[in-house]
Amino acid sequence: MYDSIATNNYVHDESKCIFISRSHRNEIYNNLASDCNSGVRLFHDSSENIVYNNTIANSKSGLNIEDIGPNNQIYSNTIVNATEKAIDIEEDSVNAINDIFENNEIISFESIGEEEVKE
């Protein structure tokens, strides 16, 4: 996939809800991904992609980044209740050039149980 737009989608109950691999110059925004292993996975030399204003809920990993190419922008995404890692940047991605990660919000709700009231 090259030079594509993915917007206003609801993807759920998948291994990888939104998966970008060996893909360049795409714009991924205003999507809802829920109950996935990876909400948004950017992988394998993908470059010059813009991923923003997505909501990822109740997934093991919100944003999963591995072995990416240069010039990706990942910003203003909201990750709600990630069960393992809200943002997972794999070791082999630390050398990516000119990639931007900013203003991604992580929201976590803990289970609230009934408290015992003593009189």
Accessible surface in RSA format (square Angstrom, percent):
REM  Atomic radii and reference values for relative SASA: ProtOr
REM  Chains: A
REM  Algorithm: Lee & Richards
REM  Probe-radius: 1.40
REM  Slices: 20
REM RES _ NUM      All-atoms   Total-Side   Main-Chain    Non-polar    All polar
REM                ABS   REL    ABS   REL    ABS   REL    ABS   REL    ABS   REL
RES MET A   1   111.02  57.5  67.60  44.7  43.42 103.4  49.57  42.1  61.44  81.4
RES TYR A   2   122.44  57.2 106.25  60.4  16.20  42.1  70.96  53.3  51.48  63.5
RES ASP A   3    96.41  67.5  65.78  65.5  30.63  72.4  33.42  78.7  62.98  62.8
RES SER A   4    35.86  30.3  28.80  38.4   7.06  16.3  16.43  35.0  19.43  27.2
RES ILE A   5   112.26  63.9  80.56  60.0  31.70  76.4  80.80  58.2  31.46  85.4
RES ALA A   6    27.76  25.5  23.53  36.3   4.23   9.6  27.60  38.9   0.16   0.4
RES THR A   7    40.09  28.5  27.37  27.7  12.72  30.3  27.36  36.7  12.73  19.2
RES ASN A   8   115.99  80.0  82.78  80.0  33.20  80.0  31.98  77.0  84.01  81.2
RES ASN A   9    64.78  44.7  57.44  55.5   7.34  17.7  13.10  31.5  51.68  50.0
RES TYR A  10   131.55  61.4 103.12  58.7  28.43  74.0  74.47  56.0  57.08  70.4
RES VAL A  11    37.42  24.6  34.53  31.3   2.89   7.0  37.42  32.5   0.00   0.0
RES HIS A  12    78.05  42.7  70.92  49.3   7.13  18.2  42.59  43.9  35.47  41.3
RES ASP A  13    99.53  69.7  72.47  72.1  27.06  64.0  33.04  77.8  66.49  66.3
RES GLU A  14    95.62  54.9  86.85  65.7   8.77  20.9  17.00  32.9  78.62  64.2
RES SER A  15    60.43  51.1  50.69  67.7   9.74  22.4  39.90  85.0  20.53  28.8
RES LYS A  16    88.10  43.0  72.62  44.6  15.48  36.9  31.13  28.0  56.97  60.7
RES CYS A  17    14.09  10.7   0.00   0.0  14.09  33.1   0.00   0.0  14.09  15.2
RES ILE A  18    19.93  11.3  16.68  12.4   3.25   7.8  19.93  14.4   0.00   0.0
RES PHE A  19    91.87  46.0  65.11  40.3  26.76  69.6  65.11  39.5  26.76  76.6
RES ILE A  20     1.99   1.1   0.84   0.6   1.15   2.8   1.99   1.4   0.00   0.0
RES SER A  21    38.66  32.7  20.55  27.4  18.11  41.7   9.75  20.8  28.91  40.5
RES ARG A  22   146.50  61.5 140.35  71.5   6.15  14.6  48.42  66.2  98.08  59.4
RES SER A  23     2.62   2.2   2.62   3.5   0.00   0.0   2.62   5.6   0.00   0.0
RES HIS A  24    37.27  20.4  37.27  25.9   0.00   0.0  20.72  21.4  16.55  19.3
RES ARG A  25   114.07  47.9  99.46  50.7  14.61  34.8  43.59  59.6  70.49  42.7
RES ASN A  26     2.12   1.5   0.00   0.0   2.12   5.1   0.88   2.1   1.24   1.2
RES GLU A  27    53.16  30.5  52.74  39.9   0.42   1.0   8.00  15.5  45.16  36.9
RES ILE A  28     0.98   0.6   0.98   0.7   0.00   0.0   0.98   0.7   0.00   0.0
RES TYR A  29    49.31  23.0  49.31  28.1   0.00   0.0  17.35  13.0  31.96  39.4
RES ASN A  30    71.10  49.0  55.33  53.5  15.77  38.0  14.32  34.5  56.78  54.9
RES ASN A  31     4.71   3.2   0.50   0.5   4.21  10.1   1.83   4.4   2.89   2.8
RES LEU A  32    71.70  39.9  70.73  50.6   0.98   2.5  70.73  49.7   0.98   2.6
RES ALA A  33     0.99   0.9   0.80   1.2   0.18   0.4   0.80   1.1   0.18   0.5
RES SER A  34     9.22   7.8   9.22  12.3   0.00   0.0   7.59  16.2   1.63   2.3
RES ASP A  35    71.01  49.7  56.28  56.0  14.72  34.8  16.31  38.4  54.69  54.5
RES CYS A  36     6.53   4.9   0.00   0.0   6.53  15.3   3.43   8.7   3.10   3.3
RES ASN A  37    67.87  46.8  64.58  62.4   3.29   7.9  15.71  37.8  52.16  50.4
RES SER A  38    12.52  10.6  12.52  16.7   0.00   0.0   0.00   0.0  12.52  17.5
RES GLY A  39     0.00   0.0   0.00   N/A   0.00   0.0   0.00   0.0   0.00   0.0
RES VAL A  40     1.70   1.1   1.70   1.5   0.00   0.0   1.70   1.5   0.00   0.0
RES ARG A  41    32.64  13.7  32.64  16.6   0.00   0.0   2.91   4.0  29.73  18.0
RES LEU A  42     0.63   0.4   0.63   0.5   0.00   0.0   0.63   0.4   0.00   0.0
RES PHE A  43    47.75  23.9  47.75  29.6   0.00   0.0  47.75  29.0   0.00   0.0
RES HIS A  44    45.15  24.7  45.15  31.4   0.00   0.0  23.94  24.7  21.21  24.7
RES ASP A  45    74.77  52.4  71.71  71.4   3.05   7.2  22.09  52.0  52.67  52.5
RES SER A  46     0.00   0.0   0.00   0.0   0.00   0.0   0.00   0.0   0.00   0.0
RES SER A  47    13.64  11.5  13.64  18.2   0.00   0.0   2.87   6.1  10.77  15.1
RES GLU A  48    78.02  44.8  69.22  52.4   8.80  21.0  13.73  26.6  64.29  52.5
RES ASN A  49     0.06   0.0   0.00   0.0   0.06   0.1   0.00   0.0   0.06   0.1
RES ILE A  50    53.03  30.2  53.03  39.5   0.00   0.0  53.03  38.2   0.00   0.0
RES VAL A  51     0.98   0.6   0.98   0.9   0.00   0.0   0.98   0.9   0.00   0.0
RES TYR A  52    34.66  16.2  34.66  19.7   0.00   0.0  19.13  14.4  15.53  19.1
RES ASN A  53    74.37  51.3  59.77  57.8  14.60  35.2  13.75  33.1  60.62  58.6
RES ASN A  54     2.08   1.4   0.88   0.9   1.19   2.9   0.90   2.2   1.18   1.1
RES THR A  55    52.11  37.1  51.67  52.4   0.44   1.0  24.02  32.3  28.09  42.5
RES ILE A  56     0.89   0.5   0.78   0.6   0.11   0.3   0.78   0.6   0.11   0.3
RES ALA A  57    16.13  14.8  16.02  24.7   0.11   0.3  16.13  22.7   0.00   0.0
RES ASN A  58    69.35  47.8  59.31  57.3  10.04  24.2  12.22  29.4  57.13  55.2
RES SER A  59     1.76   1.5   0.41   0.5   1.36   3.1   1.02   2.2   0.74   1.0
RES LYS A  60    98.11  47.9  96.99  59.5   1.11   2.7  48.89  44.0  49.22  52.4
RES SER A  61    11.76   9.9  11.76  15.7   0.00   0.0  11.76  25.0   0.00   0.0
RES GLY A  62     0.07   0.1   0.00   N/A   0.07   0.1   0.07   0.2   0.00   0.0
RES LEU A  63     1.15   0.6   1.15   0.8   0.00   0.0   1.15   0.8   0.00   0.0
RES ASN A  64     7.63   5.3   7.63   7.4   0.00   0.0   0.16   0.4   7.48   7.2
RES ILE A  65     1.20   0.7   1.20   0.9   0.00   0.0   1.20   0.9   0.00   0.0
RES GLU A  66    41.95  24.1  41.95  31.7   0.00   0.0   0.13   0.3  41.82  34.1
RES ASP A  67    46.01  32.2  45.80  45.6   0.21   0.5   4.09   9.6  41.92  41.8
RES ILE A  68    13.39   7.6   0.62   0.5  12.77  30.8   0.62   0.4  12.77  34.7
RES GLY A  69     8.98  11.1   0.00   N/A   8.98  11.1   8.98  24.6   0.00   0.0
RES PRO A  70    54.48  39.7  54.37  49.6   0.11   0.4  54.37  44.9   0.11   0.7
RES ASN A  71    61.13  42.2  54.63  52.8   6.49  15.6  16.05  38.6  45.07  43.6
RES ASN A  72     0.14   0.1   0.01   0.0   0.14   0.3   0.01   0.0   0.14   0.1
RES GLN A  73    63.21  35.3  63.21  46.2   0.00   0.0   2.53   5.4  60.68  46.0
RES ILE A  74     1.56   0.9   1.56   1.2   0.00   0.0   1.56   1.1   0.00   0.0
RES TYR A  75    60.11  28.1  60.11  34.2   0.00   0.0  34.05  25.6  26.07  32.1
RES SER A  76    41.65  35.2  30.79  41.1  10.86  25.0  16.55  35.2  25.10  35.2
RES ASN A  77     0.54   0.4   0.00   0.0   0.54   1.3   0.00   0.0   0.53   0.5
RES THR A  78    33.63  23.9  33.63  34.1   0.00   0.0  11.49  15.4  22.14  33.5
RES ILE A  79     0.84   0.5   0.78   0.6   0.05   0.1   0.78   0.6   0.05   0.1
RES VAL A  80    27.64  18.2  27.32  24.7   0.31   0.8  27.32  23.7   0.31   0.9
RES ASN A  81    41.68  28.7  37.66  36.4   4.02   9.7  12.99  31.3  28.69  27.7
RES ALA A  82    30.63  28.2   3.63   5.6  27.00  61.4   4.31   6.1  26.32  69.7
RES THR A  83    97.57  69.4  62.47  63.3  35.10  83.7  65.58  88.1  31.99  48.4
RES GLU A  84   125.76  72.2  90.76  68.7  35.00  83.3  34.09  65.9  91.68  74.9
RES LYS A  85   116.97  57.1 111.95  68.7   5.01  11.9  71.51  64.4  45.46  48.4
RES ALA A  86    16.51  15.2   9.46  14.6   7.05  16.0   9.46  13.3   7.05  18.7
RES ILE A  87    59.39  33.8  36.01  26.8  23.38  56.4  36.01  25.9  23.38  63.4
RES ASP A  88    21.86  15.3  20.60  20.5   1.26   3.0   1.26   3.0  20.60  20.5
RES ILE A  89    77.04  43.8  51.18  38.1  25.86  62.3  51.18  36.9  25.86  70.2
RES GLU A  90    58.28  33.5  54.85  41.5   3.43   8.2   7.87  15.2  50.41  41.2
RES GLU A  91   156.11  89.6 144.35 109.2  11.75  28.0  56.61 109.5  99.49  81.2
RES ASP A  92    79.80  55.9  54.62  54.4  25.17  59.5  44.07 103.7  35.73  35.6
RES SER A  93     7.61   6.4   0.62   0.8   6.99  16.1   1.08   2.3   6.52   9.1
RES VAL A  94   109.93  72.3  77.13  69.8  32.80  79.0  83.93  72.9  26.00  70.5
RES ASN A  95   126.61  87.3 107.74 104.1  18.87  45.4  35.51  85.5  91.10  88.1
RES ALA A  96    32.35  29.7   3.95   6.1  28.39  64.6  10.01  14.1  22.34  59.2
RES ILE A  97   112.80  64.2 108.75  81.0   4.04   9.7 112.11  80.7   0.69   1.9
RES ASN A  98   104.94  72.4  80.56  77.9  24.38  58.7  23.47  56.5  81.47  78.7
RES ASP A  99    28.54  20.0   4.06   4.0  24.48  57.9   4.06   9.6  24.48  24.4
RES ILE A 100    75.65  43.0  73.01  54.4   2.64   6.4  75.56  54.4   0.09   0.2
RES PHE A 101    75.55  37.8  47.49  29.4  28.06  73.0  47.72  28.9  27.84  79.7
RES GLU A 102    91.59  52.6  83.35  63.1   8.23  19.6  24.03  46.5  67.56  55.2
RES ASN A 103   116.75  80.5  86.05  83.2  30.71  73.9  26.85  64.6  89.90  86.9
RES ASN A 104    29.97  20.7   5.89   5.7  24.09  58.0   2.58   6.2  27.39  26.5
RES GLU A 105    93.98  54.0  88.65  67.1   5.32  12.7  32.66  63.2  61.32  50.1
RES ILE A 106    97.84  55.7  69.35  51.7  28.50  68.7  69.35  49.9  28.50  77.3
RES ILE A 107    53.88  30.7  50.61  37.7   3.27   7.9  53.48  38.5   0.40   1.1
RES SER A 108    84.36  71.3  56.30  75.1  28.07  64.7  32.61  69.5  51.75  72.5
RES PHE A 109   137.39  68.7 117.39  72.7  20.00  52.1 119.80  72.6  17.59  50.3
RES GLU A 110   149.18  85.6 132.22 100.0  16.95  40.4  50.34  97.4  98.83  80.7
RES SER A 111   121.11 102.3  83.52 111.5  37.60  86.6  51.88 110.5  69.24  97.0
RES ILE A 112   168.38  95.8 131.79  98.2  36.58  88.2 134.75  97.0  33.62  91.2
RES GLY A 113    58.20  71.8   0.00   N/A  58.20  71.8  39.37 108.0  18.83  42.2
RES GLU A 114   183.59 105.4 144.58 109.4  39.01  92.9  63.84 123.5 119.76  97.8
RES GLU A 115   154.30  88.6 131.73  99.7  22.57  53.7  49.48  95.7 104.82  85.6
RES GLU A 116   146.31  84.0 110.75  83.8  35.57  84.7  52.46 101.5  93.85  76.6
RES VAL A 117   125.73  82.7  98.16  88.9  27.57  66.4 101.40  88.1  24.33  66.0
RES LYS A 118   173.78  84.8 142.28  87.3  31.50  75.0  89.80  80.8  83.98  89.4
RES GLU A 119   213.68 122.7 133.82 101.2  79.85 190.1  83.28 161.1 130.39 106.5
END  Absolute sums over single chains surface
CHAIN  1 A     7136.0       5728.0       1408.0       3362.5       3773.5
END  Absolute sums over all chains
TOTAL          7136.0       5728.0       1408.0       3362.5       3773.5
